[in-house]
Amino acid sequence: MATDVMTAEEFGTIETNIPARLDRLPWSQWHWRILVGLGTVWILDGLEVTIVGSIAGAI
């Protein structure tokens, strides 16, 4: 059973302007919401690691 495998040369290069279009988008409330949410999770994760690390020695 033969399989057709395409090489990188056969695929070619696709050039788009999507990154440039995304860079032109304004900073919105959605971005701030994501930033605050991820920051909160990051702080709580660090707190959890600190608490577990200090309690692990006593267990």
Beta strands, then each sheet from edge to edge (+ up, - down):
end
